[in-house]
């Protein structure tokens, strides 16, 4: 019984480290799609999914004169499955805020679990700052989902 607990603990720690290492390496990639929201420049990039979990990197440049705290949990994120079903996605991480100093940049990567593989992922960038009208940015899956 003791050996089984040890194997389980080691497995959980290694899986967590592997995910952290993968997300840390992924965050340093250059973000391709940028949008202006107020005095913020928001970059978004979709990475390779982890099973049924969509992975998205955010890069935020603060052009404001004061510290900005952006809660990425406010973002409206919608995934579309191969069958065409739309699914509202929320980040797995409970704390999804990024604080960015004036004239600085902040980055983070969030995972969005889904009930099925996501072929297309769309994010309303304006919803990050709770602004209207919507500024939707859509990304296809780097690994194509087979349509039936």
DSSP file (Angstrom, degrees, kcal/mol; ACC not computed):
  #  RESIDUE AA STRUCTURE BP1 BP2  ACC     N-H-->O    O-->H-N    N-H-->O    O-->H-N    TCO  KAPPA ALPHA  PHI   PSI    X-CA   Y-CA   Z-CA
    1    1 A X     >        0   0    0      0, 0.0     4,-1.9     0, 0.0     5,-0.2   0.000 360.0 360.0 360.0 -42.2    0.0    0.0    0.0
    2    2 A X  H  >  +     0   0    0      1,-0.2     4,-2.1     2,-0.2     5,-0.1   0.895 360.0  51.4 -62.7 -41.2    2.8    2.4    0.9
    3    3 A X  H  > S+     0   0    0      1,-0.2     4,-2.5     2,-0.2    -1,-0.2   0.886 107.2  53.7 -63.9 -39.1    4.6    1.8   -2.4
    4    4 A X  H  > S+     0   0    0      1,-0.2     4,-2.2     2,-0.2    -1,-0.2   0.901 108.5  48.8 -63.1 -41.6    1.3    2.5   -4.3
    5    5 A X  H  X S+     0   0    0     -4,-1.9     4,-2.5     2,-0.2    -1,-0.2   0.909 111.1  50.9 -63.9 -42.1    1.0    5.9   -2.5
    6    6 A X  H  X S+     0   0    0     -4,-2.1     4,-2.6     2,-0.2    -2,-0.2   0.917 110.4  48.4 -61.6 -45.4    4.6    6.7   -3.4
    7    7 A X  H  X S+     0   0    0     -4,-2.5     4,-2.5     1,-0.2    -1,-0.2   0.903 112.0  49.9 -62.6 -41.7    4.1    5.9   -7.1
    8    8 A X  H  X S+     0   0    0     -4,-2.2     4,-2.3     2,-0.2    -2,-0.2   0.923 111.7  47.5 -63.4 -45.4    1.0    8.0   -7.1
    9    9 A X  H  X S+     0   0    0     -4,-2.5     4,-2.4     2,-0.2    -2,-0.2   0.930 113.5  47.5 -62.9 -46.2    2.7   11.0   -5.5
   10   10 A X  H  X S+     0   0    0     -4,-2.6     4,-2.7     1,-0.2     5,-0.2   0.913 111.8  51.2 -61.9 -42.6    5.7   10.8   -7.9
   11   11 A X  H  X S+     0   0    0     -4,-2.5     4,-2.3    -5,-0.2    -1,-0.2   0.909 111.0  47.4 -61.0 -43.8    3.4   10.5  -10.9
   12   12 A X  H  X S+     0   0    0     -4,-2.3     4,-2.3     2,-0.2    -1,-0.2   0.917 113.3  48.2 -65.2 -43.6    1.4   13.6   -9.9
   13   13 A X  H  X S+     0   0    0     -4,-2.4     4,-2.5     2,-0.2    -2,-0.2   0.931 113.1  47.3 -63.8 -45.6    4.5   15.6   -9.2
   14   14 A X  H  X S+     0   0    0     -4,-2.7     4,-2.6     1,-0.2    -1,-0.2   0.906 111.7  50.3 -63.9 -41.0    6.1   14.6  -12.5
   15   15 A X  H  X S+     0   0    0     -4,-2.3     4,-2.3    -5,-0.2    -1,-0.2   0.917 111.7  48.7 -62.8 -42.2    2.9   15.4  -14.5
   16   16 A X  H  X S+     0   0    0     -4,-2.3     4,-2.5     2,-0.2    -2,-0.2   0.905 112.5  47.7 -63.9 -41.7    2.7   18.8  -12.9
   17   17 A X  H  X S+     0   0    0     -4,-2.5     4,-2.8     2,-0.2     5,-0.2   0.902 111.1  51.0 -66.1 -40.7    6.3   19.6  -13.6
   18   18 A X  H  X S+     0   0    0     -4,-2.6     4,-2.4     2,-0.2    -2,-0.2   0.917 112.5  46.2 -63.6 -42.6    5.9   18.4  -17.2
   19   19 A X  H  X S+     0   0    0     -4,-2.3     4,-2.9     2,-0.2     5,-0.2   0.925 113.5  49.0 -66.3 -42.7    2.9   20.6  -17.7
   20   20 A X  H  X S+     0   0    0     -4,-2.5     4,-2.6     1,-0.2    -2,-0.2   0.919 112.3  48.3 -62.7 -43.3    4.6   23.6  -16.1
   21   21 A X  H  X S+     0   0    0     -4,-2.8     4,-2.3     2,-0.2    -1,-0.2   0.920 113.2  47.9 -63.6 -42.4    7.7   23.2  -18.2
   22   22 A X  H  X S+     0   0    0     -4,-2.4     4,-2.3    -5,-0.2    -2,-0.2   0.929 114.4  45.3 -64.6 -44.4    5.6   22.9  -21.4
   23   23 A X  H  X S+     0   0    0     -4,-2.9     4,-1.9     2,-0.2    -1,-0.2   0.867 111.9  52.6 -70.0 -33.1    3.5   26.0  -20.5
   24   24 A X  H  X S+     0   0    0     -4,-2.6     4,-0.8    -5,-0.2    -1,-0.2   0.929 112.5  44.4 -65.9 -43.8    6.6   27.9  -19.5
   25   25 A X  H >< S+     0   0    0     -4,-2.3     3,-0.6     1,-0.2     4,-0.3   0.889 112.8  52.2 -66.0 -38.7    8.3   27.2  -22.8
   26   26 A X  H >< S+     0   0    0     -4,-2.3     3,-1.6     1,-0.2    -1,-0.2   0.854 100.0  62.7 -67.0 -34.8    5.1   27.9  -24.8
   27   27 A X  H 3< S+     0   0    0     -4,-1.9    -1,-0.2     1,-0.3    -2,-0.2   0.814  95.1  60.9 -62.5 -29.8    4.7   31.3  -23.1
   28   28 A X  T << S+     0   0    0     -4,-0.8    -1,-0.3    -3,-0.6    -2,-0.2   0.603  80.2 107.9 -77.4  -8.9    7.9   32.6  -24.6
   29   29 A X  S <  S-     0   0    0     -3,-1.6     2,-0.3    -4,-0.3    -3,-0.0  -0.338  85.8 -98.0 -62.9 149.8    6.7   32.1  -28.2
   30   30 A X        -     0   0    0      1,-0.1     2,-0.4     2,-0.0    -1,-0.1  -0.558  35.6-126.2 -72.1 129.9    5.9   35.3  -30.0
   31   31 A X        -     0   0    0     -2,-0.3    14,-0.1     1,-0.1    -1,-0.1  -0.642  23.0-167.3 -79.0 128.4    2.1   36.0  -29.9
   32   32 A X        +     0   0    0     -2,-0.4     2,-0.7    12,-0.2    -1,-0.1   0.892  64.1  61.5 -87.5 -42.5    0.8   36.5  -33.4
   33   33 A X  E     +A   44   0A   0     11,-1.3    11,-2.7   104,-0.0     2,-0.3  -0.789  64.4 179.5 -99.6 113.7   -2.7   38.0  -33.1
   34   34 A X  E     -A   43   0A   0     -2,-0.7     2,-0.3     9,-0.2     9,-0.2  -0.878   6.4-178.3-116.8 145.5   -2.8   41.5  -31.3
   35   35 A X  E     -A   42   0A   0      7,-2.5     7,-3.4    -2,-0.3     2,-0.5  -0.985  24.9-126.1-138.6 148.2   -5.8   43.7  -30.6
   36   36 A X  E     +A   41   0A   0     -2,-0.3     2,-0.4     5,-0.2     5,-0.2  -0.846  25.3 177.5 -96.7 127.1   -6.1   47.1  -29.0
   37   37 A X  E >   -A   40   0A   0      3,-2.9     3,-2.2    -2,-0.5     2,-0.3  -0.920  65.3 -55.6-129.2 103.2   -8.5   47.4  -26.0
   38   38 A X  T 3  S-     0   0    0     -2,-0.4    88,-0.0     1,-0.3    91,-0.0  -0.482 121.2 -20.1  61.8-125.9   -8.5   50.8  -24.5
   39   39 A X  T 3  S+     0   0    0     -2,-0.3    24,-2.3    -3,-0.1     2,-0.4   0.218 121.9  95.2 -97.9  15.0   -4.8   51.5  -23.6
   40   40 A X  E <   -AB  37  62A   0     -3,-2.2    -3,-2.9    22,-0.2     2,-0.6  -0.849  61.7-151.1-107.0 142.7   -3.9   47.8  -23.6
   41   41 A X  E     -AB  36  61A   0     20,-2.4    20,-2.8    -2,-0.4     2,-0.5  -0.958  21.6-163.7-108.9 113.2   -2.4   45.9  -26.5
   42   42 A X  E     -AB  35  60A   0     -7,-3.4    -7,-2.5    -2,-0.6     2,-0.4  -0.876   6.3-167.2-108.6 122.8   -3.6   42.3  -26.1
   43   43 A X  E     -AB  34  59A   0     16,-3.7    16,-2.3    -2,-0.5     2,-0.4  -0.873   5.6-172.1-106.3 140.7   -1.9   39.4  -27.9
   44   44 A X  E     +AB  33  58A   0    -11,-2.7   -11,-1.3    -2,-0.4     2,-0.3  -0.990   7.4 173.9-134.0 139.8   -3.5   36.0  -28.1
   45   45 A X  E     - B   0  57A   0     12,-1.9    12,-3.2    -2,-0.4     2,-0.4  -0.985  21.6-140.2-146.6 135.5   -2.1   32.7  -29.4
   46   46 A X  E     - B   0  56A   0     -2,-0.3    10,-0.2    10,-0.2     2,-0.2  -0.793  20.8-162.5 -95.9 137.4   -3.5   29.2  -29.4
   47   47 A X  E     - B   0  55A   0      8,-3.1     8,-0.5    -2,-0.4    95,-0.3  -0.478  39.9 -62.0-106.2 179.0   -1.1   26.3  -28.7
   48   48 A X  E     -     0   0A   0     -2,-0.2    -1,-0.1     6,-0.1    93,-0.0  -0.432  62.9-111.6 -62.4 133.1   -1.4   22.6  -29.3
   49   49 A X  E     -     0   0A   0     -2,-0.1     2,-0.7    69,-0.1     5,-0.2  -0.271  13.3-136.0 -64.7 152.8   -4.3   21.1  -27.3
   50   50 A X  E >   - B   0  53A   0      3,-2.8     3,-1.2     0, 0.0     2,-0.4  -0.837  68.2 -63.6-107.5  88.9   -3.6   18.8  -24.3
   51   51 A X  T 3  S-     0   0    0     -2,-0.7    -2,-0.1     1,-0.3    65,-0.0  -0.569 121.2 -11.6  67.8-122.6   -6.3   16.2  -25.0
   52   52 A X  T 3  S+     0   0    0     -2,-0.4    62,-1.4    65,-0.1     2,-0.6   0.156 117.9 100.8 -92.8  18.1   -9.7   17.9  -24.7
   53   53 A X  E <   -BC  50 113A   0     -3,-1.2    -3,-2.8    60,-0.2     2,-0.3  -0.918  63.8-146.6-111.0 119.2   -8.0   21.0  -23.2
   54   54 A X  E     - C   0 112A   0     58,-2.4    58,-3.4    -2,-0.6     2,-0.5  -0.620  13.3-150.6 -79.6 140.3   -7.4   24.1  -25.3
   55   55 A X  E     -BC  47 111A   0     -8,-0.5    -8,-3.1    -2,-0.3     2,-0.4  -0.965  16.2-179.6-119.9 126.2   -4.3   26.0  -24.4
   56   56 A X  E     -BC  46 110A   0     54,-2.7    54,-3.0    -2,-0.5     2,-0.4  -0.984  14.9-151.1-130.1 133.4   -4.1   29.8  -25.0
   57   57 A X  E     -BC  45 109A   0    -12,-3.2   -12,-1.9    -2,-0.4     2,-0.4  -0.848  11.1-162.1-101.5 140.0   -1.3   32.3  -24.3
   58   58 A X  E     -BC  44 108A   0     50,-3.2    50,-2.1    -2,-0.4     2,-0.4  -0.967   7.0-172.7-120.0 137.0   -2.0   35.9  -23.6
   59   59 A X  E     -BC  43 107A   0    -16,-2.3   -16,-3.7    -2,-0.4     2,-0.5  -0.996   8.9-168.3-128.2 125.0    0.5   38.8  -23.8
   60   60 A X  E     -BC  42 106A   0     46,-3.2    46,-2.5    -2,-0.4     2,-0.5  -0.957   8.0-163.7-122.6 121.3   -0.6   42.2  -22.5
   61   61 A X  E     -BC  41 105A   0    -20,-2.8   -20,-2.4    -2,-0.5     2,-0.8  -0.902  15.2-145.1-101.4 126.4    1.3   45.4  -23.1
   62   62 A X  E     +B   40   0A   0     42,-3.0    41,-1.4    -2,-0.5    42,-0.3  -0.818  26.8 168.3 -96.3 108.5    0.2   48.2  -20.8
   63   63 A X        +     0   0    0    -24,-2.3   -23,-0.1    -2,-0.8    -1,-0.1   0.214  49.1 107.3 -99.1  12.1    0.3   51.6  -22.5
   64   64 A X  S    S-     0   0    0      2,-0.2    39,-0.6   -25,-0.2     4,-0.1  -0.370  80.2-119.3 -84.6 167.7   -1.6   53.2  -19.7
   65   65 A X  S    S+     0   0    0     37,-0.1     2,-0.3    -2,-0.1    37,-0.2   0.408  91.4  43.8 -88.0   1.7   -0.1   55.5  -17.1
   66   66 A X  S    S-     0   0    0     35,-0.1    -2,-0.2    34,-0.1    37,-0.2  -0.930  99.3 -72.6-142.9 165.9   -0.9   53.2  -14.2
   67   67 A X        -     0   0    0     -2,-0.3     2,-0.4    35,-0.1    34,-0.2  -0.302  46.3-155.7 -57.2 136.8   -0.8   49.6  -13.1
   68   68 A X  E     -D  100   0B   0     32,-2.6    32,-3.2    -4,-0.1     2,-0.6  -0.977   8.1-159.9-120.1 131.2   -3.5   47.5  -14.8
   69   69 A X  E     -D   99   0B   0     -2,-0.4     2,-0.5    30,-0.2    30,-0.2  -0.954  12.8-167.7-109.4 117.8   -4.9   44.3  -13.4
   70   70 A X  E     -D   98   0B   0     28,-3.1    28,-2.6    -2,-0.6     2,-0.9  -0.921  11.6-153.0-111.5 121.4   -6.6   42.2  -16.1
   71   71 A X  E >   -D   97   0B   0     -2,-0.5     3,-2.0    57,-0.4     4,-0.3  -0.823   4.2-167.0 -94.3 104.5   -8.7   39.2  -15.1
   72   72 A X  G >  S+     0   0    0     24,-2.2     3,-1.1    -2,-0.9    -1,-0.2   0.634  80.7  78.5 -67.5 -12.8   -8.6   36.9  -18.0
   73   73 A X  G 3  S+     0   0    0      1,-0.2    -1,-0.3    23,-0.1    24,-0.1   0.710  83.9  64.6 -65.4 -19.8  -11.5   35.0  -16.5
   74   74 A X  G <  S+     0   0    0     -3,-2.0    -1,-0.2    54,-0.1    -2,-0.2   0.701  77.9 109.9 -74.3 -20.1  -13.7   37.8  -17.9
   75   75 A X  S <  S-     0   0    0     -3,-1.1     2,-0.7    -4,-0.3    50,-0.1  -0.316  71.4-130.8 -61.6 133.5  -12.9   36.8  -21.4
   76   76 A X  E     -E  124   0C   0     48,-0.6    48,-2.4    14,-0.0     2,-0.5  -0.792  32.5-177.7 -83.8 117.6  -15.7   35.2  -23.4
   77   77 A X  E     -EF 123  89C   0     -2,-0.7    12,-3.0    12,-0.6     2,-0.4  -0.979   6.2-175.4-124.0 125.9  -14.2   32.0  -24.9
   78   78 A X  E     -EF 122  88C   0     44,-2.9    44,-3.2    -2,-0.5     2,-0.3  -0.977   5.9-162.1-124.7 132.6  -16.2   29.7  -27.1
   79   79 A X  E     -EF 121  87C   0      8,-3.0     8,-2.9    -2,-0.4     2,-0.5  -0.863   6.3-150.7-110.2 148.1  -15.0   26.4  -28.6
   80   80 A X  E     -EF 120  86C   0     40,-2.9    39,-2.7    -2,-0.3    40,-1.5  -0.978  13.1-145.5-118.9 128.8  -16.6   24.6  -31.5
   81   81 A X  E >   -E  118   0C   0      4,-2.3     3,-1.9    -2,-0.5    37,-0.2  -0.300  33.7 -98.3 -83.3 172.2  -16.4   20.8  -31.7
   82   82 A X  T 3  S+     0   0    0     35,-0.5    66,-0.3     1,-0.3    -1,-0.1   0.797 126.4  57.1 -60.2 -28.8  -16.0   18.7  -34.9
   83   83 A X  T 3  S-     0   0    0     64,-0.1    -1,-0.3     2,-0.1    64,-0.0   0.534 121.9-108.7 -80.1  -5.9  -19.8   18.2  -34.7
   84   84 A X    <   +     0   0    0     -3,-1.9     2,-0.2     1,-0.3    -2,-0.1   0.503  68.5 147.1  92.2   5.4  -20.3   22.0  -34.8
   85   85 A X        -     0   0    0      1,-0.0    -4,-2.3    -5,-0.0     2,-0.4  -0.555  42.6-135.9 -75.6 137.5  -21.5   22.3  -31.2
   86   86 A X  E     -F   80   0C   0     -2,-0.2     2,-0.4    -6,-0.2    -6,-0.2  -0.800  20.9-171.4 -94.9 136.3  -20.5   25.5  -29.4
   87   87 A X  E     -F   79   0C   0     -8,-2.9    -8,-3.0    -2,-0.4     2,-0.4  -0.993  21.7-132.4-130.5 125.4  -19.2   25.2  -25.8
   88   88 A X  E     -F   78   0C   0     -2,-0.4     2,-0.4   -10,-0.2   -10,-0.2  -0.640  31.0-153.4 -73.6 129.9  -18.5   28.1  -23.5
   89   89 A X  E     -F   77   0C   0    -12,-3.0   -12,-0.6    -2,-0.4     2,-0.3  -0.855  14.7-170.5-112.2 142.4  -15.1   27.6  -22.0
   90   90 A X        -     0   0    0     23,-0.4    23,-0.4    -2,-0.4   -17,-0.1  -0.961  35.5 -97.8-125.9 147.0  -13.7   28.8  -18.6
   91   91 A X        -     0   0    0     -2,-0.3    21,-0.2    21,-0.2     5,-0.1  -0.315  19.1-138.0 -66.1 146.3  -10.0   28.6  -17.6
   92   92 A X  S    S+     0   0    0     19,-3.0     2,-0.4     3,-0.0    -1,-0.1   0.819  85.5  84.7 -69.5 -31.7   -9.0   25.6  -15.4
   93   93 A X  S    S-     0   0    0     18,-0.4    -2,-0.1     1,-0.2     3,-0.0  -0.593  70.1-152.8 -76.1 125.2   -6.9   28.0  -13.2
   94   94 A X  S    S+     0   0    0     -2,-0.4     2,-0.9     1,-0.2    -1,-0.2   0.905  87.5  56.4 -65.7 -41.6   -9.0   29.7  -10.5
   95   95 A X        +     0   0    0      1,-0.1    -1,-0.2    -3,-0.1    -2,-0.0  -0.815  60.4 156.8 -95.9 106.0   -6.6   32.7  -10.4
   96   96 A X        +     0   0    0     -2,-0.9   -24,-2.2    -5,-0.1     2,-0.2   0.078  29.1 122.3-117.7  23.0   -6.5   34.1  -13.9
   97   97 A X  E     -D   71   0B   0    -26,-0.3     2,-0.4   -25,-0.1   -26,-0.2  -0.606  40.8-163.0 -90.0 147.8   -5.5   37.7  -13.3
   98   98 A X  E     -D   70   0B   0    -28,-2.6   -28,-3.1    -2,-0.2     2,-0.5  -0.997   6.2-154.0-128.2 126.3   -2.4   39.4  -14.6
   99   99 A X  E     -D   69   0B   0     -2,-0.4     2,-0.5   -30,-0.2   -30,-0.2  -0.885  14.2-170.5-100.2 128.3   -1.0   42.6  -13.1
  100  100 A X  E     -D   68   0B   0    -32,-3.2   -32,-2.6    -2,-0.5     3,-0.1  -0.975  15.7-134.9-125.9 122.7    0.9   44.7  -15.6
  101  101 A X    >   -     0   0    0     -2,-0.5     3,-1.6   -34,-0.2   -39,-0.3  -0.233  47.4 -71.7 -66.8 160.1    3.0   47.8  -14.6
  102  102 A X  T 3  S+     0   0    0      1,-0.3    -1,-0.2   -37,-0.2   -39,-0.1  -0.301 119.3   2.2 -55.9 134.1    2.8   51.0  -16.7
  103  103 A X  T 3  S+     0   0    0    -41,-1.4    -1,-0.3   -39,-0.6     2,-0.2   0.801 113.0 109.9  57.2  34.2    4.5   50.6  -20.0
  104  104 A X    <   -     0   0    0     -3,-1.6   -42,-3.0   -42,-0.3     2,-0.4  -0.718  63.1-120.0-126.8 178.3    5.4   47.0  -19.3
  105  105 A X  E     -C   61   0A   0    -44,-0.2     2,-0.4    -2,-0.2   -44,-0.2  -0.958  18.0-168.4-125.6 141.6    4.3   43.6  -20.6
  106  106 A X  E     -C   60   0A   0    -46,-2.5   -46,-3.2    -2,-0.4     2,-0.3  -0.969   7.2-169.5-126.6 146.5    2.7   40.6  -18.8
  107  107 A X  E     +C   59   0A   0     -2,-0.4     2,-0.3   -48,-0.2   -48,-0.2  -0.962  11.4 160.6-134.2 150.6    2.2   37.1  -20.1
  108  108 A X  E     -C   58   0A   0    -50,-2.1   -50,-3.2    -2,-0.3     2,-0.4  -0.971  26.0-138.5-159.2 159.9    0.4   34.0  -19.0
  109  109 A X  E     -C   57   0A   0     -2,-0.3     2,-0.4   -52,-0.2   -52,-0.2  -0.990  20.5-166.2-123.3 131.9   -0.9   30.7  -20.5
  110  110 A X  E     -C   56   0A   0    -54,-3.0   -54,-2.7    -2,-0.4     2,-0.4  -0.903  12.5-141.4-119.9 147.5   -4.3   29.3  -19.6
  111  111 A X  E     -C   55   0A   0     -2,-0.4   -19,-3.0   -56,-0.2     2,-0.6  -0.897   9.5-162.0-106.5 135.5   -5.9   25.9  -20.1
  112  112 A X  E     -C   54   0A   0    -58,-3.4   -58,-2.4    -2,-0.4   -21,-0.2  -0.887  12.2-149.5-119.9  97.4   -9.5   25.6  -21.1
  113  113 A X  E     -C   53   0A   0     -2,-0.6   -23,-0.4   -23,-0.4     2,-0.3  -0.367  17.6-171.9 -66.5 145.6  -10.9   22.1  -20.5
  114  114 A X        -     0   0    0    -62,-1.4   -62,-0.1   -25,-0.1     4,-0.1  -0.939  34.8-121.8-135.6 156.8  -13.7   21.0  -22.8
  115  115 A X  S    S+     0   0    0     -2,-0.3     2,-0.3     2,-0.1   -62,-0.1   0.668  98.6  12.9 -72.9 -15.2  -16.1   18.0  -22.9
  116  116 A X  S    S-     0   0    0    -64,-0.2    -1,-0.0   -65,-0.0     0, 0.0  -0.948 104.2 -67.0-150.6 163.9  -14.8   17.1  -26.4
  117  117 A X        -     0   0    0     -2,-0.3     2,-0.6     1,-0.1   -35,-0.5  -0.307  50.6-132.8 -57.5 140.2  -11.9   18.1  -28.7
  118  118 A X  E     -E   81   0C   0    -37,-0.2   -37,-0.2     1,-0.2     3,-0.1  -0.861  24.0-179.1-101.8 122.5  -12.2   21.7  -29.9
  119  119 A X  E    S+     0   0C   0    -39,-2.7    22,-1.6    -2,-0.6     2,-0.4   0.868  75.7  23.4 -84.8 -41.3  -11.6   22.4  -33.6
  120  120 A X  E     -EG  80 140C   0    -40,-1.5   -40,-2.9    20,-0.2     2,-0.4  -0.985  65.9-165.3-129.7 139.6  -12.1   26.1  -33.4
  121  121 A X  E     -EG  79 139C   0     18,-2.8    18,-2.9    -2,-0.4     2,-0.4  -0.989   6.1-169.1-125.0 129.9  -11.6   28.4  -30.5
  122  122 A X  E     -EG  78 138C   0    -44,-3.2   -44,-2.9    -2,-0.4     2,-0.4  -0.969   0.9-169.2-124.3 136.7  -12.9   32.0  -30.4
  123  123 A X  E     -EG  77 137C   0     14,-2.6    14,-2.2    -2,-0.4     2,-1.0  -0.986  20.1-140.4-126.5 130.0  -12.1   34.7  -27.8
  124  124 A X  E >   -EG  76 136C   0    -48,-2.4     3,-0.8    -2,-0.4   -48,-0.6  -0.794  18.0-170.4 -87.3 101.0  -13.8   38.1  -27.4
  125  125 A X  G >  S+     0   0    0     10,-2.3     3,-1.5    -2,-1.0     4,-0.5   0.857  81.5  59.5 -62.7 -37.9  -10.8   40.3  -26.7
  126  126 A X  G > >S+     0   0    0      1,-0.3     5,-2.4     2,-0.2     3,-1.1   0.800  92.5  68.1 -62.9 -28.5  -12.9   43.3  -25.7
  127  127 A X  G X 5S+     0   0    0     -3,-0.8     3,-1.1     1,-0.3    -1,-0.3   0.732  85.2  71.0 -66.1 -20.0  -14.6   41.3  -23.0
  128  128 A X  G < 5S+     0   0    0     -3,-1.5   -57,-0.4    -4,-0.4    -1,-0.3   0.871 109.2  33.1 -61.0 -35.9  -11.2   41.3  -21.1
  129  129 A X  G < 5S-     0   0    0     -3,-1.1    -1,-0.3    -4,-0.5    -2,-0.2   0.196 116.8-114.6-102.8  13.6  -11.8   45.0  -20.4
  130  130 A X  T < 5S+     0   0    0     -3,-1.1     2,-0.3     1,-0.2    -3,-0.2   0.902  70.1 143.3  52.6  45.8  -15.6   44.5  -20.2
  131  131 A X      < -     0   0    0     -5,-2.4     2,-0.3     2,-0.1    -1,-0.2  -0.759  40.0-107.7-113.3 159.0  -16.0   46.7  -23.3
  132  132 A X  S    S+     0   0    0     -2,-0.3     2,-0.2    -3,-0.1     3,-0.0  -0.926  80.5  52.7-126.8 154.8  -18.3   46.6  -26.2
  133  133 A X  S    S-     0   0    0     -2,-0.3    -2,-0.1     1,-0.0    -7,-0.1   0.580  88.9-111.7 -77.0 167.9  -18.5   46.0  -29.1
  134  134 A X        -     0   0    0     -2,-0.2     2,-0.3    -8,-0.1    -2,-0.1  -0.275  20.1-157.9 -64.0 148.8  -17.0   42.5  -29.2
  135  135 A X        -     0   0    0      2,-0.0   -10,-2.3  -100,-0.0     2,-0.2  -0.748  19.0-165.4-126.6  81.3  -13.7   41.9  -30.9
  136  136 A X  E     -G  124   0C   0     -2,-0.3     2,-0.4   -12,-0.2   -12,-0.2  -0.485  10.1-173.2 -75.0 135.2  -13.7   38.2  -31.7
  137  137 A X  E     -G  123   0C   0    -14,-2.2   -14,-2.6    -2,-0.2     2,-0.4  -0.999  10.0-162.2-124.9 125.2  -10.5   36.4  -32.7
  138  138 A X  E     -G  122   0C   0     -2,-0.4     2,-0.4   -16,-0.2   -16,-0.2  -0.874   6.0-168.9-115.6 144.2  -10.8   32.8  -33.8
  139  139 A X  E     -G  121   0C   0    -18,-2.9   -18,-2.8    -2,-0.4     2,-0.1  -0.992  14.4-138.6-131.9 133.8   -8.2   30.1  -34.0
  140  140 A X  E     -G  120   0C   0     -2,-0.4     2,-0.3   -20,-0.2   -20,-0.2  -0.430  40.0 -89.4 -80.8 165.8   -8.3   26.7  -35.7
  141  141 A X        -     0   0    0    -22,-1.6   -93,-0.1     1,-0.1    -1,-0.1  -0.612  24.0-138.4 -77.3 131.1   -6.7   23.7  -34.0
  142  142 A X  S    S+     0   0    0     -2,-0.3     2,-0.6   -95,-0.3    -1,-0.1   0.818 102.7  50.4 -58.8 -28.4   -3.1   23.2  -34.8
  143  143 A X  S    S-     0   0    0    -24,-0.0    -1,-0.2    -3,-0.0   -94,-0.1  -0.944 104.3-121.9-108.4 109.7   -3.9   19.5  -35.1
  144  144 A X        -     0   0    0     -2,-0.6     2,-0.5     1,-0.1    -2,-0.1  -0.142  15.2-133.1 -56.2 140.2   -7.0   19.2  -37.4
  145  145 A X        -     0   0    0     -4,-0.1     2,-0.3   -26,-0.1    -1,-0.1  -0.836  26.9-116.9 -92.2 128.5  -10.1   17.6  -36.0
  146  146 A X        -     0   0    0     -2,-0.5     2,-0.3     1,-0.1   -64,-0.1  -0.491  25.9-138.7 -69.1 125.6  -11.6   15.1  -38.4
  147  147 A X              0   0    0     -2,-0.3   -64,-0.1     1,-0.1    -1,-0.1  -0.679 360.0 360.0 -84.8 139.6  -15.0   16.1  -39.5
  148  148 A X              0   0    0     -2,-0.3    -1,-0.1   -66,-0.3   -65,-0.1   0.425 360.0 360.0 -94.9 360.0  -17.6   13.4  -39.7
